[in-house]
Amino acid sequence: MWILILKEIMVFIKDTSFYINNFSTNNHYNSDRRTAMTNFDVKKNIQSILISAVFIIPLIFIPGLRDVFSLPKFVCLILITLGLSIFIIYGFISGKIDKFDNISLLPVILFVSSCILSTIFSSNKIISIYGNYLYRQESLISNICYSIIFLSVFLFSTRNHIHNLITIIIWTAFIINLYAIFQYFGLFVPKSKDFIFSTLGNPSFLGNFISAILPLSIVLALMNNTRFSDKKFIIYFGLSIFSLIIITISKSRTAILSTIFTIFFIMVFF
């Protein structure tokens, strides 16, 4: 996982620095500009940002803030969305990105439009626009960010990139689970007296996040079950059991119920 993340970050830094350096030089400006625009891979950098997003956002928190967990994640969400937006706009200007398919845009347009209408008719427009993440109140800004990320995944992800995203998400969930275990037993981090919340700040958030990721590791384990000694099967099966333990000790009833239904449907339809 670490090699994959570092590889994506290095690709992003390499392409970005190449582009900036070619634009900052005064010699042969037009030639360098054309070379930079030709070699700058917009889609690959969008994919690198998405890889970074699924790793950084769930894990980041900053002790000492009034809002230790939600605010840093929200700021990262905005920065990542701005990065995606810049590359998408640049892709259109440079002709590296074709026009969007109207069918793929329609659900996003409807969703954002409904959010805008809800904000217009809201009794508290400040909260509707900016949210209050300390009290789990989402906002128009965050919903627009989610829409841009959805479009980025839908339009610019290849099959291999989707596989990489799933792999990173599963291993990110493992790190969150590991931190939760440390928190539960008081290893390396302060022990939680009543409940565990890991890097997500709330036991319900923890349980719901892990229960959403659990089907991915279960399905990958089942896809590699031709031999029970298969390395991938053992790894993904172990990660699934680990996630089940965390969901249980999170005491989130929603997560536990959704996990029961998920396992039932996987057993029936897989």
N, C-alpha and C positions, 0 to 999 in steps of 0.2 A: 504493500500500500504506500509506504513512504517513498519508494522509488518512483511509483506512478505519479504521486503528487509533485515530487521534486522535478520530474521530467516535464510535467505540464507547466509548472512555474518557470522553469528554465526556457521553455519554448516561448512563453509569453514575454519574458524579460529580453530574450535575444531578439525577437521580432520587433518589439517596441523600441529597444535601444538602437537597432539598425535604422528604423524609420526616423527617429528623432535626430540621430547623428547625420543622416543624409539631408535632413531639412535644415540643420543648423549650420552647415558649411556654405560658404559663399562661392566656392569654386565649382564651376560646371553645375550651376544650380538646377537648370532644367533637366539635364541628364540624370543627376542624382535623384531628383524628384520622381522622374519616371521609373528609375531603378527601384527606389524605395516602395513606390506604389505597386510595382509589379511583384516584388518579393514579399510584401507584407501580407500574410495569410490571415484574413479577417475571421474566417470561420474557425480556424484552429485556435485563435486567441479567444474567441467567444467560448469555445469548448473548454479552454484552460480556465477561464473565469468561472464557468459553471462547476468545474471540478473543485476549484478552490472554495466556492460558495457552500457546497454540500459538506465540506470538511470544516470550514472555519465557523460558520454561523451556529451550528448546534453546540460547538465546544467553547466558544468565547464567553467569558464573563470577567468582570473587573471588580475585585474586592475593594471596598471603600466607598463606592458610589451609593447614592440613595437607592437607585435601582441597579442592583449588581448584575442581573442577568438580562432583562429585557432590553434595556437601553443600549448596551453594547451590541446586541444582536440586531437591533433596529438600525443603528448607525451603519453596521457592516452591510445590512441589507440594502440601504440606500446607496452606499458607495459602490457595491457590486452592481446594482441596477444602473447607476450612472455610467460605470465602465462598459456594461453591455450596450447601453444606449449610444454611447460615443462610437463604439465599433460598428453598430448597426447603421448609424447615420453615415459614418465614413464609408461603409460598404456600399451604400446606395450612391453616394457622391462619386466614388471611384468606379462604380459599375461592377464591383465584385459580387454584389448580392442582387439576385433577380427580384422582381416585384413579388410581393406576397400573394399567395393564393387567397382569393376572397373567401372561400369556404373556411379556411383555417383561421381567418381573422374574425369571422362572424361571432363565434362564442365569446371571444375576448372583448369585442366591441359591445356586445350585449351586457356582459358582466360589468365592464367599466362604466357603461352608461347607467346601469342600475345603481352602482355605487355613487355616481355623481348626483343622480336624482335623490337618492337617500340623504346625501349630504345637504343638498339644497333645501329639502323639507325637514331637515333635522332640527330639533329644538335646541341642540347645543352644537353649533357649527364648529367651534374650536376643537372639541373632542372628536367630532366626525372627521375633520381634516387631519389633525395631528395625532389623535388617539391618546390613550393613557395606559401605557404598557405595564405600569405598576399594578393596575387593576384589570389587566387582561382585556383592555378595550382596543380593538383594532381601529384602523383609520383608512381614509381614502388614499393616502400616500402609500401605505403598506399594500393595499389591494392593487394599486397600479404597479407597484414593484413586483408583486406576485404574477401579474399578467405579463409583464415584460420578460420575466424569467421563464414563464410557461412558453411564450412564443419563441424564446431563444432555444429552449430544449426541443420544441416541436419542429422548428424550421432548420436548425443548424446541427443537430445531433445525428451522427451516423450510428449504425448498429454497434460498431466497436466502442464508440463513445458512450452509448447507453450502457453497455456492459461495464465500462470503466466507472461510470457514475454509480451503478448498483454496487459494484465492489467497494468503492469508497464509502458509500452510505452504510453498508454493512459493517465495515471496519470502524467507521466513526461511531456507530452504535455500540460496538465492542468497547471502545475507549470510554464512552459514557457509562456503560455497564460496569466497567472496571472501577471507575471513579465512584460509582454508587456503592460498590462493595467496600471500597476503602472507607467511604463515609459511614456505612452501616457498622463496620467493625472498629472504626476509629484508627485506621492505618494510614499514616502519612498526612492525613487531613483530620480536622476536628470531627469527632463522632456526633452524629445527629441523634438527638434524644427521642424524638417522636416519629420522624419519618425521613425518608431519603429523597433527594431531589437532584443529585448529581450536578451537571452543568446547566440544567434547564430551570432550576429555581422553584419547581413546584412538583410534588409527587404525581399529580394528575398529568402534567405535561410529560414527565418522565415515562410514566406507564403508557400513555397514548402514543408517544413517539416510538418507543420500543415495540409496542404492539403493531404499529404501522410498518415497521421494518422487518419484523419477525417472518411474515410470509415470504419475503425475498430469500432469507437464509434457508427456510424450510424447503422451498421449491428448488433452490440450487443444490441442496443436499439430496433431494429425491432425484434430480437430474443426473447425479453422480453416484447412484446407488447400485450400479451394475456389479460392483464388488464392495462388500462392506469394509474391506481393508483399504479401499481407495482413499488416498490422502485428502482429496477435496471433500469427499463425503464425510470423513471424520471431522475435518475443520468446520464445515458448515453445520453439521449435526451438533457439534460441540457449541458453536455460537448460538444455535437455536435453543439448546437447553439452558445456556447461560442467560439468554434473553427471557426465557420463561421464569427463571428464578427471580430476575429483577422485576418483572411484571408482578409477580406474587408479592414480593416484599415492598413494592411501591404502594400496595393497598388501594390501588385505583380500581374501583369497581367497573368503571367503563372499560378500562384496558383489559381487565380480566374477562369480562363478558365478550368483548370483541375478539379476544384471543381464542376463546372457546368456540365461537362461531367460525373463526378463520380456520382453525384446525379441522373442524367438522367438514367445511366445504372443500378443503384440500384433500381430505380423506375420501370424500365422495366423488369429486370431479377430476382429481389429478390422475 
